[in-house]
């Protein structure tokens, strides 16, 4: 092969791409640390990729998922690949968090299921503003007549939370419902890091 700056540039790009894209044989479970903060059960699941959707190639029939800064996993998809919480693979947009189950076929990881983080729509009348919440917090839960629930991961709660908030991480809610008031008409306020 004849050496040229163009050849050197292409070889450099290829080397860079090899460094940024994880080898399919690297691990059976490739989950981003931020995903594991809320979904600790992911660490025990085999053939799983969890992270932020980055891109899709219709020609190569593949998607890329970032599981760590500088570490992207490439997965193939087929017409049989199931998709949840978006109408189709074509509707996936960067950086929607996704959980991808796969099977290994030769050197390829082939997605059997892609689950996008669901989009949550809260009716405007159920959203509380900062001023209104601040006024309630100043009164305290008893005088304000509310229960404030911090639904973030425990580590975030311990780093700092709104005074009077009860820790109830979203994935643990079904087993922690006893912390909520028995009176169904009581004011319960949830807060988190944000949602899609």
MDAnalysis code that builds the backbone (N, CA, C; Angstrom):
import MDAnalysis as mda
import numpy as np

u = mda.Universe.empty(588, n_residues=196, atom_resindex=np.repeat(np.arange(196), 3), trajectory=True)
u.add_TopologyAttr("name", ["N", "CA", "C"] * 196)
u.add_TopologyAttr("resid", np.arange(1, 197))
u.add_TopologyAttr("resname", ["UNK", "UNK", "UNK", "UNK", "UNK", "UNK", "UNK", "UNK", "UNK", "UNK", "UNK", "UNK", "UNK", "UNK", "UNK", "UNK", "UNK", "UNK", "UNK", "UNK", "UNK", "UNK", "UNK", "UNK", "UNK", "UNK", "UNK", "UNK", "UNK", "UNK", "UNK", "UNK", "UNK", "UNK", "UNK", "UNK", "UNK", "UNK", "UNK", "UNK", "UNK", "UNK", "UNK", "UNK", "UNK", "UNK", "UNK", "UNK", "UNK", "UNK", "UNK", "UNK", "UNK", "UNK", "UNK", "UNK", "UNK", "UNK", "UNK", "UNK", "UNK", "UNK", "UNK", "UNK", "UNK", "UNK", "UNK", "UNK", "UNK", "UNK", "UNK", "UNK", "UNK", "UNK", "UNK", "UNK", "UNK", "UNK", "UNK", "UNK", "UNK", "UNK", "UNK", "UNK", "UNK", "UNK", "UNK", "UNK", "UNK", "UNK", "UNK", "UNK", "UNK", "UNK", "UNK", "UNK", "UNK", "UNK", "UNK", "UNK", "UNK", "UNK", "UNK", "UNK", "UNK", "UNK", "UNK", "UNK", "UNK", "UNK", "UNK", "UNK", "UNK", "UNK", "UNK", "UNK", "UNK", "UNK", "UNK", "UNK", "UNK", "UNK", "UNK", "UNK", "UNK", "UNK", "UNK", "UNK", "UNK", "UNK", "UNK", "UNK", "UNK", "UNK", "UNK", "UNK", "UNK", "UNK", "UNK", "UNK", "UNK", "UNK", "UNK", "UNK", "UNK", "UNK", "UNK", "UNK", "UNK", "UNK", "UNK", "UNK", "UNK", "UNK", "UNK", "UNK", "UNK", "UNK", "UNK", "UNK", "UNK", "UNK", "UNK", "UNK", "UNK", "UNK", "UNK", "UNK", "UNK", "UNK", "UNK", "UNK", "UNK", "UNK", "UNK", "UNK", "UNK", "UNK", "UNK", "UNK", "UNK", "UNK", "UNK", "UNK", "UNK", "UNK", "UNK", "UNK", "UNK", "UNK", "UNK", "UNK", "UNK", "UNK", "UNK", "UNK"])
u.atoms.positions = np.array([
    [0.854, -1.175, 0.000],
    [0.000, 0.000, 0.000],
    [0.892, 1.227, 0.000],
    [0.561, 2.197, -0.826],
    [1.311, 3.433, -0.935],
    [0.894, 4.354, 0.209],
    [1.858, 4.941, 0.923],
    [1.565, 5.807, 2.071],
    [1.241, 7.224, 1.599],
    [0.225, 7.798, 2.165],
    [-0.096, 9.206, 1.917],
    [-0.746, 9.760, 3.178],
    [-0.860, 11.066, 3.247],
    [-1.527, 11.680, 4.409],
    [-2.980, 11.247, 4.480],
    [-3.591, 11.040, 3.323],
    [-4.979, 10.574, 3.299],
    [-5.070, 9.179, 3.920],
    [-4.114, 8.289, 3.542],
    [-4.086, 6.950, 4.105],
    [-3.857, 7.010, 5.609],
    [-2.929, 7.850, 6.053],
    [-2.645, 7.997, 7.489],
    [-3.886, 8.483, 8.218],
    [-4.605, 9.421, 7.606],
    [-5.827, 9.942, 8.231],
    [-6.886, 8.863, 8.359],
    [-7.048, 8.069, 7.309],
    [-8.036, 6.989, 7.355],
    [-7.655, 5.927, 8.381],
    [-6.358, 5.588, 8.443],
    [-5.910, 4.613, 9.439],
    [-6.110, 5.154, 10.852],
    [-5.853, 6.449, 11.028],
    [-6.058, 7.076, 12.343],
    [-7.518, 7.051, 12.743],
    [-8.410, 7.343, 11.791],
    [-9.841, 7.286, 12.081],
    [-10.279, 5.862, 12.416],
    [-9.742, 4.891, 11.695],
    [-10.093, 3.497, 11.964],
    [-9.626, 3.098, 13.367],
    [-8.422, 3.508, 13.735],
    [-7.911, 3.190, 15.073],
    [-8.746, 3.868, 16.141],
    [-9.120, 5.105, 15.883],
    [-9.963, 5.837, 16.834],
    [-11.307, 5.132, 16.972],
    [-11.895, 4.723, 15.862],
    [-13.193, 4.041, 15.894],
    [-13.089, 2.735, 16.667],
    [-12.002, 1.993, 16.483],
    [-11.821, 0.733, 17.203],
    [-11.753, 1.012, 18.705],
    [-11.110, 2.092, 19.102],
    [-10.998, 2.429, 20.517],
    [-12.311, 2.874, 21.131],
    [-13.183, 3.465, 20.337],
    [-14.435, 4.003, 20.862],
    [-15.571, 2.994, 20.847],
    [-15.503, 2.021, 19.996],
    [-16.594, 1.055, 19.888],
    [-16.175, -0.225, 20.599],
    [-16.965, -0.615, 21.576],
    [-16.625, -1.787, 22.376],
    [-16.752, -3.060, 21.565],
    [-15.872, -3.979, 21.836],
    [-15.924, -5.281, 21.199],
    [-17.138, -6.050, 21.711],
    [-17.924, -6.674, 20.836],
    [-19.085, -7.432, 21.283],
    [-18.734, -8.533, 22.287],
    [-17.505, -9.041, 22.244],
    [-17.127, -10.117, 23.154],
    [-16.693, -9.580, 24.522],
    [-16.675, -8.234, 24.690],
    [-16.146, -7.630, 25.914],
    [-16.916, -8.042, 27.163],
    [-18.217, -8.149, 27.084],
    [-19.022, -8.513, 28.257],
    [-20.417, -8.902, 27.808],
    [-21.096, -9.672, 28.653],
    [-22.480, -10.026, 28.343],
    [-23.443, -8.944, 28.787],
    [-23.067, -8.198, 29.826],
    [-23.916, -7.124, 30.340],
    [-23.135, -5.832, 30.252],
    [-23.631, -4.910, 29.474],
    [-22.968, -3.625, 29.297],
    [-23.970, -2.532, 29.634],
    [-23.987, -2.115, 30.902],
    [-24.953, -1.123, 31.363],
    [-24.236, 0.128, 31.851],
    [-24.756, 1.272, 31.460],
    [-24.204, 2.543, 31.914],
    [-24.387, 2.668, 33.423],
    [-23.413, 3.283, 34.091],
    [-23.494, 3.475, 35.540],
    [-24.756, 4.232, 35.924],
    [-25.149, 5.226, 35.112],
    [-26.344, 6.004, 35.456],
    [-27.610, 5.138, 35.392],
    [-27.623, 4.140, 34.515],
    [-28.775, 3.229, 34.441],
    [-28.833, 2.357, 35.692],
    [-27.663, 1.916, 36.151],
    [-27.596, 1.026, 37.317],
    [-27.988, 1.736, 38.610],
    [-27.913, 3.064, 38.638],
    [-28.306, 3.798, 39.843],
    [-29.785, 3.594, 40.158],
    [-30.614, 3.530, 39.132],
    [-32.056, 3.322, 39.332],
    [-32.460, 1.863, 39.114],
    [-31.744, 1.171, 38.254],
    [-32.111, -0.194, 37.869],
    [-31.009, -1.160, 38.279],
    [-30.852, -1.370, 39.564],
    [-29.787, -2.238, 40.063],
    [-29.952, -3.678, 39.560],
    [-31.185, -4.042, 39.215],
    [-31.426, -5.411, 38.719],
    [-30.735, -5.658, 37.378],
    [-30.379, -4.596, 36.641],
    [-29.714, -4.763, 35.346],
    [-28.390, -5.510, 35.484],
    [-27.671, -5.294, 36.604],
    [-26.334, -5.882, 36.731],
    [-26.356, -7.415, 36.703],
    [-27.489, -8.000, 37.049],
    [-27.606, -9.462, 37.058],
    [-28.218, -10.022, 35.777],
    [-28.561, -9.153, 34.849],
    [-29.199, -9.602, 33.609],
    [-28.135, -9.875, 32.543],
    [-28.270, -10.982, 31.868],
    [-27.329, -11.364, 30.814],
    [-27.796, -10.812, 29.467],
    [-26.837, -10.661, 28.556],
    [-27.123, -10.209, 27.192],
    [-27.936, -8.926, 27.195],
    [-27.417, -7.915, 27.886],
    [-28.115, -6.645, 28.046],
    [-27.169, -5.481, 27.777],
    [-27.684, -4.495, 27.061],
    [-26.996, -3.221, 26.878],
    [-27.964, -2.152, 27.362],
    [-27.502, -1.269, 28.253],
    [-28.347, -0.182, 28.747],
    [-27.531, 1.100, 28.736],
    [-28.079, 2.117, 28.105],
    [-27.391, 3.408, 28.007],
    [-28.206, 4.358, 27.161],
    [-27.537, 5.339, 26.579],
    [-28.218, 6.347, 25.766],
    [-28.114, 6.008, 24.277],
    [-29.278, 5.941, 23.622],
    [-29.311, 5.739, 22.176],
    [-28.538, 6.875, 21.519],
    [-27.683, 6.533, 20.549],
    [-26.889, 7.554, 19.861],
    [-27.267, 7.721, 18.393],
    [-27.342, 6.594, 17.662],
    [-27.616, 6.711, 16.234],
    [-28.146, 5.398, 15.678],
    [-28.643, 5.495, 14.448],
    [-29.195, 4.330, 13.750],
    [-28.703, 4.381, 12.310],
    [-28.351, 3.233, 11.773],
    [-28.008, 3.129, 10.364],
    [-28.998, 2.176, 9.721],
    [-29.829, 2.708, 8.851],
    [-30.794, 1.846, 8.160],
    [-30.082, 0.926, 7.169],
    [-29.006, 1.434, 6.576],
    [-28.269, 0.641, 5.595],
    [-27.601, -0.561, 6.265],
    [-26.933, -0.323, 7.418],
    [-26.254, -1.404, 8.137],
    [-27.193, -2.147, 9.080],
    [-28.428, -1.652, 9.201],
    [-29.409, -2.245, 10.125],
    [-28.801, -2.366, 11.529],
    [-28.295, -1.215, 12.020],
    [-27.661, -1.223, 13.338],
    [-27.995, 0.053, 14.101],
    [-27.847, -0.047, 15.424],
    [-27.984, 1.115, 16.291],
    [-26.738, 1.180, 17.165],
    [-26.452, 2.372, 17.688],
    [-25.351, 2.505, 18.633],
    [-25.904, 3.041, 19.944],
    [-25.375, 2.495, 21.042],
    [-25.804, 2.867, 22.387],
    [-24.560, 3.210, 23.193],
    [-24.527, 4.426, 23.773],
    [-23.390, 4.832, 24.590],
    [-23.603, 4.338, 26.018],
    [-22.654, 3.537, 26.527],
    [-22.750, 2.994, 27.881],
    [-21.776, 3.682, 28.843],
    [-20.843, 4.442, 28.299],
    [-19.898, 5.224, 29.101],
    [-19.282, 6.254, 28.157],
    [-18.764, 7.347, 28.707],
    [-18.115, 8.316, 27.813],
    [-17.020, 7.624, 26.995],
    [-17.120, 7.746, 25.689],
    [-16.143, 7.123, 24.804],
    [-16.352, 5.646, 24.556],
    [-17.417, 5.055, 25.105],
    [-17.670, 3.619, 24.896],
    [-19.065, 3.430, 24.325],
    [-19.109, 3.049, 23.069],
    [-20.369, 2.861, 22.360],
    [-20.479, 1.412, 21.907],
    [-21.658, 0.845, 22.072],
    [-21.912, -0.536, 21.659],
    [-22.769, -0.505, 20.396],
    [-22.377, -1.269, 19.400],
    [-23.118, -1.372, 18.140],
    [-23.916, -2.676, 18.161],
    [-25.217, -2.558, 17.881],
    [-26.088, -3.734, 17.823],
    [-26.835, -3.738, 16.502],
    [-26.991, -4.907, 15.925],
    [-27.803, -5.064, 14.718],
    [-29.265, -5.158, 15.117],
    [-30.166, -4.814, 14.201],
    [-31.595, -5.041, 14.424],
    [-32.181, -5.728, 13.207],
    [-33.287, -6.411, 13.409],
    [-33.950, -7.157, 12.341],
    [-35.430, -6.773, 12.335],
    [-36.192, -7.219, 11.343],
    [-37.637, -6.960, 11.370],
    [-38.324, -7.599, 12.594],
    [-37.681, -8.608, 13.193],
    [-38.272, -9.274, 14.361],
    [-37.935, -8.563, 15.685],
    [-37.045, -7.585, 15.647],
    [-36.679, -6.865, 16.868],
    [-37.902, -6.131, 17.412],
    [-38.279, -6.444, 18.656],
    [-39.418, -5.779, 19.298],
    [-38.979, -4.418, 19.811],
    [-39.890, -3.443, 19.746],
    [-39.594, -2.095, 20.212],
    [-40.721, -1.652, 21.133],
    [-40.353, -1.076, 22.296],
    [-41.358, -0.596, 23.246],
    [-41.159, 0.893, 23.528],
    [-42.255, 1.582, 23.744],
    [-42.332, 2.991, 24.159],
    [-41.991, 4.002, 23.067],
    [-41.705, 3.533, 21.869],
    [-41.618, 4.372, 20.671],
    [-42.297, 3.581, 19.562],
    [-42.897, 4.258, 18.584],
    [-43.630, 3.528, 17.533],
    [-42.765, 2.587, 16.697],
    [-41.488, 2.957, 16.476],
    [-40.612, 2.127, 15.653],
    [-39.164, 2.509, 15.933],
    [-38.243, 1.685, 15.440],
    [-36.817, 1.983, 15.592],
    [-36.497, 3.333, 14.955],
    [-37.178, 3.663, 13.870],
    [-36.929, 4.938, 13.180],
    [-37.267, 6.151, 14.044],
    [-38.094, 5.967, 15.074],
    [-38.491, 7.081, 15.944],
    [-37.559, 7.275, 17.135],
    [-36.558, 6.402, 17.290],
    [-35.575, 6.596, 18.359],
    [-34.748, 7.841, 18.049],
    [-34.580, 8.693, 19.035],
    [-33.807, 9.924, 18.866],
    [-32.752, 10.006, 19.955],
    [-31.637, 10.596, 19.640],
    [-30.562, 10.819, 20.601],
    [-31.022, 11.846, 21.617],
    [-30.803, 11.699, 22.895],
    [-30.180, 10.636, 23.656],
    [-31.190, 9.883, 24.518],
    [-32.225, 9.321, 23.934],
    [-33.216, 8.565, 24.709],
    [-32.517, 7.378, 25.387],
    [-32.678, 7.216, 26.703],
    [-32.133, 6.035, 27.361],
    [-32.860, 4.776, 26.860],
    [-32.094, 3.721, 26.608],
    [-32.670, 2.469, 26.121],
    [-32.075, 1.280, 26.869],
    [-32.872, 0.207, 26.911],
    [-32.409, -1.089, 27.413],
    [-32.574, -2.047, 26.250],
    [-31.490, -2.697, 25.853],
    [-31.522, -3.577, 24.685],
    [-31.139, -5.000, 25.099],
    [-32.036, -5.934, 24.855],
    [-31.729, -7.352, 25.034],
    [-31.227, -7.859, 23.692],
    [-30.215, -8.734, 23.726],
    [-29.635, -9.185, 22.459],
    [-29.254, -10.657, 22.520],
    [-29.022, -11.203, 21.336],
    [-28.420, -12.526, 21.190],
    [-27.155, -12.330, 20.367],
    [-26.180, -13.185, 20.630],
    [-24.932, -13.099, 19.876],
    [-25.018, -14.035, 18.679],
    [-24.781, -13.500, 17.480],
    [-24.769, -14.299, 16.253],
    [-23.428, -14.052, 15.574],
    [-22.522, -15.011, 15.713],
    [-21.163, -14.812, 15.202],
    [-20.514, -13.698, 16.009],
    [-20.007, -12.697, 15.327],
    [-19.384, -11.567, 16.030],
    [-20.374, -10.425, 16.265],
    [-21.619, -10.601, 15.811],
    [-22.628, -9.539, 15.952],
    [-23.482, -9.708, 17.203],
    [-23.898, -8.575, 17.758],
    [-24.921, -8.544, 18.799],
    [-26.203, -8.149, 18.089],
    [-27.216, -9.000, 18.148],
    [-28.466, -8.755, 17.432],
    [-29.565, -8.472, 18.453],
    [-30.132, -7.271, 18.367],
    [-31.163, -6.850, 19.314],
    [-32.426, -7.678, 19.127],
    [-32.919, -8.250, 20.233],
    [-34.198, -8.952, 20.200],
    [-35.306, -8.024, 20.703],
    [-34.915, -7.086, 21.596],
    [-35.889, -6.143, 22.140],
    [-35.192, -4.834, 22.500],
    [-35.808, -3.727, 22.112],
    [-35.316, -2.395, 22.467],
    [-36.423, -1.711, 23.252],
    [-36.134, -1.375, 24.501],
    [-37.114, -0.697, 25.346],
    [-36.601, 0.711, 25.613],
    [-37.296, 1.698, 25.060],
    [-36.935, 3.099, 25.291],
    [-37.557, 3.558, 26.604],
    [-36.870, 4.478, 27.271],
    [-37.438, 5.039, 28.497],
    [-38.763, 5.676, 28.118],
    [-39.837, 5.355, 28.859],
    [-41.141, 5.894, 28.465],
    [-41.225, 7.403, 28.643],
    [-41.997, 8.016, 27.784],
    [-42.240, 9.449, 27.895],
    [-43.386, 9.654, 28.875],
    [-43.142, 10.471, 29.876],
    [-44.150, 10.712, 30.903],
    [-44.829, 12.041, 30.615],
    [-46.143, 12.026, 30.596],
    [-46.908, 13.253, 30.380],
    [-47.726, 13.515, 31.638],
    [-47.399, 14.600, 32.309],
    [-48.108, 14.982, 33.522],
    [-49.071, 16.106, 33.162],
    [-50.356, 15.944, 33.483],
    [-51.309, 17.026, 33.194],
    [-50.881, 18.318, 33.896],
    [-51.008, 19.429, 33.200],
    [-50.562, 20.727, 33.713],
    [-51.132, 21.021, 35.099],
    [-52.378, 20.633, 35.351],
    [-53.002, 20.928, 36.645],
    [-52.375, 20.116, 37.782],
    [-51.576, 19.091, 37.434],
    [-50.917, 18.279, 38.458],
    [-49.452, 18.674, 38.680],
    [-48.993, 19.705, 37.988],
    [-47.619, 20.171, 38.136],
    [-47.606, 21.349, 39.113],
    [-46.705, 21.275, 40.095],
    [-46.599, 22.328, 41.102],
    [-45.371, 23.176, 40.803],
    [-45.530, 24.477, 40.905],
    [-44.427, 25.399, 40.668],
    [-43.508, 25.502, 41.882],
    [-42.327, 26.050, 41.662],
    [-41.324, 26.195, 42.711],
    [-41.832, 27.094, 43.839],
    [-42.492, 28.198, 43.492],
    [-42.992, 29.129, 44.522],
    [-44.005, 28.444, 45.435],
    [-44.940, 27.729, 44.829],
    [-45.976, 27.041, 45.607],
    [-45.354, 25.964, 46.509],
    [-44.408, 25.210, 45.977],
    [-43.740, 24.189, 46.773],
    [-42.918, 24.822, 47.890],
    [-42.207, 25.907, 47.598],
    [-41.406, 26.597, 48.613],
    [-42.272, 27.066, 49.769],
    [-43.461, 27.582, 49.456],
    [-44.382, 28.049, 50.503],
    [-44.832, 26.884, 51.388],
    [-45.117, 25.741, 50.782],
    [-45.519, 24.564, 51.555],
    [-44.364, 24.056, 52.427],
    [-43.175, 23.985, 51.853],
    [-42.013, 23.491, 52.594],
    [-41.719, 24.404, 53.782],
    [-41.914, 25.691, 53.614],
    [-41.700, 26.642, 54.712],
    [-42.655, 26.353, 55.884],
    [-43.851, 25.879, 55.581],
    [-44.825, 25.532, 56.631],
    [-44.491, 24.187, 57.277],
    [-43.892, 23.287, 56.508],
    [-43.616, 21.932, 56.988],
    [-44.753, 21.003, 56.605],
    [-44.488, 19.683, 56.601],
    [-45.497, 18.709, 56.166],
    [-46.799, 18.743, 56.971],
    [-46.710, 18.900, 58.290],
    [-47.939, 18.884, 59.103],
    [-48.807, 20.099, 58.843],
    [-48.232, 21.299, 58.971],
    [-49.004, 22.534, 58.765],
    [-49.393, 22.706, 57.293],
    [-48.505, 22.285, 56.381],
    [-48.790, 22.413, 54.949],
    [-49.742, 21.352, 54.443],
    [-49.903, 20.275, 55.205],
    [-50.836, 19.215, 54.818],
    [-50.415, 18.458, 53.570],
    [-49.146, 18.075, 53.496],
    [-48.654, 17.371, 52.313],
    [-47.658, 16.289, 52.716],
    [-47.406, 15.383, 51.777],
    [-46.315, 14.418, 51.881],
    [-45.441, 14.648, 50.655],
    [-44.164, 14.885, 50.900],
    [-43.220, 15.148, 49.811],
    [-42.373, 13.899, 49.603],
    [-42.347, 13.391, 48.381],
    [-41.646, 12.146, 48.062],
    [-40.511, 12.422, 47.078],
    [-39.303, 12.048, 47.484],
    [-38.122, 12.156, 46.625],
    [-37.968, 10.809, 45.933],
    [-38.232, 10.764, 44.624],
    [-38.213, 9.488, 43.899],
    [-36.891, 9.238, 43.168],
    [-35.861, 9.999, 43.516],
    [-34.550, 9.805, 42.900],
    [-33.835, 8.609, 43.539],
    [-32.718, 8.168, 42.937],
    [-31.949, 7.077, 43.545],
    [-31.467, 7.474, 44.944],
    [-31.303, 6.514, 45.855],
    [-30.877, 6.820, 47.219],
    [-29.632, 7.696, 47.315],
    [-28.644, 7.451, 46.445],
    [-27.411, 8.241, 46.502],
    [-27.701, 9.735, 46.314],
    [-28.657, 10.056, 45.441],
    [-29.025, 11.462, 45.210],
    [-29.729, 12.039, 46.441],
    [-30.578, 11.242, 47.067],
    [-31.283, 11.672, 48.275],
    [-30.274, 12.022, 49.367],
    [-29.283, 11.141, 49.554],
    [-28.292, 11.372, 50.612],
    [-27.342, 12.526, 50.288],
    [-27.167, 12.820, 49.013],
    [-26.342, 13.979, 48.631],
    [-27.049, 15.289, 49.006],
    [-28.358, 15.250, 49.077],
    [-29.145, 16.423, 49.444],
    [-30.566, 16.286, 48.942],
    [-31.525, 16.713, 49.779],
    [-32.930, 16.615, 49.396],
    [-33.703, 17.777, 50.014],
    [-34.926, 17.976, 49.556],
    [-35.793, 19.026, 50.089],
    [-36.178, 18.629, 51.513],
    [-36.090, 19.576, 52.469],
    [-36.439, 19.248, 53.856],
    [-37.840, 18.635, 53.967],
    [-37.926, 17.558, 54.749],
    [-39.201, 16.881, 54.975],
    [-39.539, 15.823, 53.943],
    [-38.688, 15.675, 52.925],
    [-38.970, 14.692, 51.867],
    [-38.733, 13.268, 52.366],
    [-39.594, 12.364, 51.921],
    [-39.476, 10.935, 52.215],
    [-38.761, 10.293, 51.028],
    [-37.751, 9.455, 51.305],
    [-37.034, 8.785, 50.220],
    [-37.841, 7.575, 49.739],
    [-38.172, 7.582, 48.445],
    [-38.898, 6.460, 47.848],
    [-38.453, 6.353, 46.388],
    [-37.287, 5.716, 46.133],
    [-36.790, 5.613, 44.754],
    [-37.821, 4.971, 43.832],
    [-37.937, 5.504, 42.637],
    [-38.949, 5.057, 41.688],
    [-39.019, 3.536, 41.540],
    [-37.867, 2.826, 41.338],
    [-37.968, 1.374, 41.162],
    [-38.483, 0.638, 42.398],
    [-38.382, 1.256, 43.572],
    [-38.789, 0.606, 44.828],
    [-40.202, 0.991, 45.255],
    [-40.872, 1.857, 44.512],
    [-42.187, 2.353, 44.920],
    [-43.202, 1.259, 45.246],
    [-43.329, 0.216, 44.421],
    [-44.347, -0.795, 44.744],
    [-44.190, -1.384, 46.140],
    [-42.952, -1.579, 46.589],
    [-42.745, -2.167, 47.914],
    [-42.700, -1.139, 49.041],
    [-42.746, 0.153, 48.699],
    [-42.664, 1.202, 49.724],
    [-43.952, 2.017, 49.847],
    [-45.030, 1.526, 49.277],
    [-46.288, 2.284, 49.275],
    [-46.800, 2.587, 50.684],
    [-46.353, 1.835, 51.681],
    [-46.771, 2.070, 53.056],
    [-46.340, 3.427, 53.594],
    [-45.381, 4.073, 52.921],
    [-44.928, 5.403, 53.350],
    [-45.904, 6.508, 52.928],
    [-46.824, 6.159, 52.027],
    [-47.780, 7.155, 51.543],
    [-48.984, 7.226, 52.480],
    [-49.670, 8.389, 52.522],
    [-50.841, 8.514, 53.394],
    [-51.949, 7.542, 52.987],
    [-52.674, 7.059, 53.968],
    [-53.807, 6.149, 53.694],
    [-54.962, 6.914, 53.049],
    [-55.084, 8.182, 53.414],
    [-56.140, 9.053, 52.882],
    [-55.843, 9.365, 51.411],
    [-56.654, 8.856, 50.514],
    [-56.429, 9.025, 49.070],
    [-56.619, 10.472, 48.596],
    [-57.252, 11.324, 49.421],
    [-57.440, 12.724, 49.020],
    [-56.304, 13.609, 49.536],
    [-55.339, 13.029, 50.273],
    [-54.213, 13.806, 50.809],
    [-53.303, 14.274, 49.672],
    [-52.670, 15.413, 49.893],
    [-51.760, 15.975, 48.898],
    [-50.419, 15.247, 48.977],
    [-50.029, 14.591, 47.874],
    [-48.738, 13.905, 47.778],
    [-47.991, 14.543, 46.610],
    [-46.767, 14.995, 46.894],
    [-45.954, 15.675, 45.878],
    [-44.713, 14.825, 45.619],
    [-44.485, 14.488, 44.363],
    [-43.313, 13.713, 43.971],
    [-42.339, 14.630, 43.246],
    [-41.051, 14.410, 43.474],
    [-40.049, 15.095, 42.659],
    [-38.921, 14.135, 42.334],
    [-38.245, 14.423, 41.208],
    [-37.161, 13.562, 40.734],
    [-36.138, 14.410, 40.008],
    [-35.265, 13.792, 39.246],
    [-34.253, 14.517, 38.483],
    [-34.781, 15.013, 37.150],
    [-35.998, 14.718, 36.848],
    [-36.557, 15.085, 35.555],
    [-36.960, 13.842, 34.797],
    [-37.694, 14.006, 33.743],
    [-38.171, 12.864, 32.964],
    [-38.249, 13.246, 31.511],
    [-38.389, 12.230, 30.682],
    [-38.479, 12.434, 29.240],
    [-39.899, 12.774, 28.873],
])
